[in-house]
Amino acid sequence: MIEGTDVVEVELEEAGRKVRVRRGEVARAAAPVHGPVSALTTHAAAPLPPAPAAVEAPVSHHLMKSPIVGTYYRSSDPTAPPFVKLGDVVRKGQVLCIIEAMKLMNEIESDVAGEVIKVHPENGHPVQFGEPLFTIKTA
């Protein structure tokens, strides 16, 4: 289902049923689930390729992740300067970027204060839910 994509995990819930597909992990015992659960089986003979390395941040670094799926933009329009750039000090609640989803421009605000030490996506590229947007060095 997710083979050949950048998707690492998909979770679907409908009518009280949940299905989660996660690439590159061995199933573990889960907490009890209330309600019916659909089993997912696969008939693939070959194992899935290894999952891409997860982006982890040191304790003093905060990984700002995309809250939605959409297209990442560094500025409000192509002629405007970026909201933030590498080395900028940001405050909690400051707009960092825009993610366009379903023709709506969503301002993404920082949830911490600190220094932007990495901008992960390229301007104009699609981003997935939970994908890293910025690494912010916190105090």
N, C-alpha and C positions, 0 to 999 in steps of 0.2 A: 504494500500500500504506500509506503513512504520511500521505497527503494528508488534511487536515482534523483532524490531531492535533497535539499539542505535541512529538511525537517528532521528533528531528533525525537520529538515526542508529540503525539496527538491524543487528545482525550475528547470523546464524544459522549454526550448524555442526552437521552431522549426517552420520554415516558417512563422515568424511573430506572432506566437501564444505563449503565456506564460501560464504556469500552476504552481502554488506554493501550496505545501501541507506543513502545519506547525502543529505539534502536540502540544496540550495543550494550544492553544490560541483561543480566540473567534475572529471571523472575524471582522475587522474594516473597515470603509470607507477608500478607498485608493485613491491616487492621480490618475488623469485621465490617462488612458492607451491609447496609440496611436496604432491603428491596432486591428484586431480581437482578442478576448480572449475566450478561451475554458472554459466552466463551468465544475467544478468538483463536482459530487454528490456522496453521499455514502448512502448505505442502511443498515448500521450497526445499530442495535437496541440499543446496549449498548454504553455508552460513552467511548472515548479513555481513557487509563490510564493517570494520570498526567505526564507532561513532567518532565524529570530529572531536578533537581535544576540547574539553570544556574550558571556557575562559574563566579563570579564577582570579580574584583580586586579593592582594595582601590585606591583612587586618586593617591597616591604616588607609586602605584604598576602598572606595565605594564603586561598585559596578552599576551604573545607571542603565537599566534595561528598558526595552520598548514595551509600553503597556498595551499596544495594539499592533495589528498588521496594517501595513500601508507603505507609502513612499516617503523616504527621509529627505528633508530639505534643511540645509544649514541656515537659510535666511528666509525672510518673508516674501521676497521676490528676487528674480535673477540679478537685478542691479543693486540690491541692498547688500550691505556687509553682513557677514555671518553673525548670528546671535552671540556665539562664543567661539573662541579659537584656542588652540593649544597654548597653555600657560596662563590663561585667564583665571582670575579668582572669581568664583560665583557664590551667590548666597542662596539659601534655601528659598524656593519659590520663584527663582529667576528662570525665565524662558530660555531653554537651551537649543531648541530646534522645533520644527514643525513636522508632523507626520500626516500626510494626506491619506484619508481613508474614505472611500465612497463619496468623493468630491467635497469632503469636509476637511478644512485645515485645522488640525488639532495641535495647539501649543503644548509642548512637553516641558514641564517645569522640573527643576532640580529638587530632589528631596533631601539634599544635604548641602552644607556649605563646604567649600574647599577649592583646590586648584585643579583645573582640567589638565590631565596629563596624557590622555589619549582620546582621540575621536575615532570610533570604530567604523561606521559605515561611510561609504562614498556618497557625496551629494547626488540626489536624484535616484538613488538605488532603492529597491524594495527592502523592507525589514519585516521580520516575523515577530510575533509575540514572544517576549522574553529574550530577544536578541540584544547583545550589548550595544549601547549607543555611545556612552562615555565612561571613561575611568576617571574618578575624581579623588584626588589625594585629600583626605580629611585631616583635621588638626589633631 
